[in-house]
Amino acid sequence: MIKRMLFFALIAIGFTHCNTIEKPAVDAANTPENFEIDTNYVKTKYNKKEVMITMRDGIKLHTTIYSPKDTSKTYPMLMMRTPYSCKPYGANKFKTKISPNRYLMEEGNIVVYQDVRGRWNSEGVYDNMRAFIPNKTGTQIDEASDTYDTIEWLVNNVENNNGNVGTWGISYPGFYATYALLSEHPALKASSPQACIGDFYFDDFIHNGAFLLSYWRATSVFGYMKDQPTKEPWYNYPEIGTEDQYQFFLDAGPLSNLDTYYGKDNVFYTQIKEHPNYDDFWKSRGIIQHLKDIKPAVMVVGGLFDAEDLYGPFNTYKHIEANSTTYNTVVFGPWSHGDWSRTKDRQVIGNIHFGDGISDYFQKEIETPFFNHFLKGDANGKTTLPEAHMFDTGKKEWVDFETWPPKNSVKESYFMQPYQKLTKRPNKMFASSDFVSDPKKPVPYSEDIKVVFTPRKFMTDDQRFAARRPDVLVFETEILEKDITLAGEILSKLNVATTGTAADWIVKVIDVFPADTKTPEDNEDVQDYLKLSNYHMMVRSEVIRGRFRNSMSSPEAFVPNEKTEVKLKLQDVFHTFKKGHKIQVQVQSTFFPYIDVNPQTYVDNIFNAKAEDFQTQTHKVFNDSSIEFSVLKN
């Protein structure tokens, strides 16, 4: 759609379909682990001002402004709107770091933070994923109007600004960075939504109708309301009295038993319980469908191992690309949630080390040039950032593409055959692979025993423990004779049957390492009890609550023992399965306690299910089931 010329010499060598990028040599003296943050830097170089900016309906939002002390020139403004607080509050209390990264901080920009409506020190009523209102009139408000009113005040009242504004944010602030695109303020020239929530029914708390139980405690952050501005937390996390999260939720039983921890004053959890289907409540709060005719430049950023937000960034980029002519680029690296903004040098997810200096490279060579071009340079001129800058998590290298998914990726199907075979040709013999699913003994999503707020490391965890359980089906290719690179979406096409009337279906794609893979001698990244020999690295996983197989809005029970099609889209990957490795697919019906347990007896609302609804059932996966990969061709 938008054609770009090369932006910096590092990435400047021309490409056809793709171009592999050598990451530049890292200056050891200036790597993030050797870069000591001067905790007084911001206070030394910046002035701080706190203001309450009045919105069109009279509500005032707390806004913190950091301006360079050097007033000999003008600066653009970089703004983050957040539900997580502008702390520290007080004109004489400074953050130790500001802006998206230290390079932008050191170059000098006016940096703005704002508590969104109803959060922390701002007035008003908070509305989780507040719905966008097209064609607002009078004093109607949404996050787009609050962004517009804020930018209007900033460009007219902050000294030494050059009239250009950029927004950024990670996770929920990423959602507000996306929302800013709908403000239509002419001063907004660039936005970088990062790990941005796109729709809470597919990001974070719910995946394809299944409740992410591991996020249950996090509902308190968003669920409790306040009626006055505050600089202190007004919510508390429930104490569960154990470090074994699996056992806690197993002992708790049906979701309704968790109501002893939360009442209706936890508004968000109440909303989740009362809206189990993808109804108008959820649809109205999705932002993706509104991303049309976008004018500011956009750089979407995400982590290929982000357990929280994969749907949002991939679909934000794709929808803007399909419905706008603006500059729109996407970057995905070997990161978990928000890793690209951190300063740790070694990039490790779980037991897998992907390289050193990767986040620093992104901050210096990708993120900083993006904002500098559109906020300090010629915003109308062409840039040389690639359309898609993607990290191959198998080969561990950056590759540029003219489009994402790549034009030269083709669909190839692999069939789930008897005797644990995954083949490109289906066996014409009618057969099935069966397993018994017991809700009282659900398959763990990880071997780790701990309480985690938002799981991270399991996204590359060794899956041998699951492969060796009788309630997990395994399908595996022969040892690969050549590299196979997956680049794009994965679509699982299951044909199943169950003795019950309800079931969840979890599909995992796994890279099986060769038996002769050596574990590093220093064993710095690998858990002590593990060896990388035959390591089963999870590359992607996803769940669908089977009742939503035909529609997320209109649930349907299974007819016992009737063959039924269940399609499940897994989010994009960019991973090379190397020669000598194997591609493995696992299919199961529990993934606990990342996902709540399906009772396997159909009830209208699982949040109201009773103990007697939870029944052991036998599930079948027929051998005409397949998984469709997007395979990169030379």
Secondary structure, 3 states (H helix, E strand, C coil): CCCCCCCCHHHCCCCCCEEEECCCCCCHHHCCCCCCCCCCHHHHHEEEEEEEEECCCCCEEEEEEEEECCCCCCEEEEEEEECCCCCCCCCCCCCCCCCCCHHHHHHCCEEEEEECCCCCCCCCCCCCCCCCCCCCCCCCCCHHHHHHHHHHHHHHHCCCEEEEEEEEEECHHHHHHHHHCCCCCCCEEEEEEECCCCCCCCCCCEECCEECHHHHHHHHHHHECCCCCCCCCCCCCCCCCCCCHHHHHHHHCCHHHHHHCCCCCEHHHHHHHHCCCCCHHHHHHCCHHHCCCCCCEEEEEEECCCCCCCHHHHHHHHHHHHHCCCCEEEEEECCCCCHHHCCCCEEEECCEEEEECHHHHHHHHHHHHHHHHHHHCCCCCCCCCCCEEEEECCCCEEEEECCCCCCCEEEEEEEEECCCEEECCCCCCCCEEEEEECCCCCCECCCCCCCCCCCCHHHHCECHHHHCCCCCEEEECCCCCCCEEEEEEEEEEEEEEECCCCCEEEEEEEEECCCCCCCCCCCCCCCCCCCCCCCEEEEEEEEEEHHHCCCCCCCCCCCCCCCEEEEEEEEEEEEEECCCCEEEEEEECCCECCCCCCCCCCCCCHHHCCHHHCCCEEEEEECCCEEEEEEECC
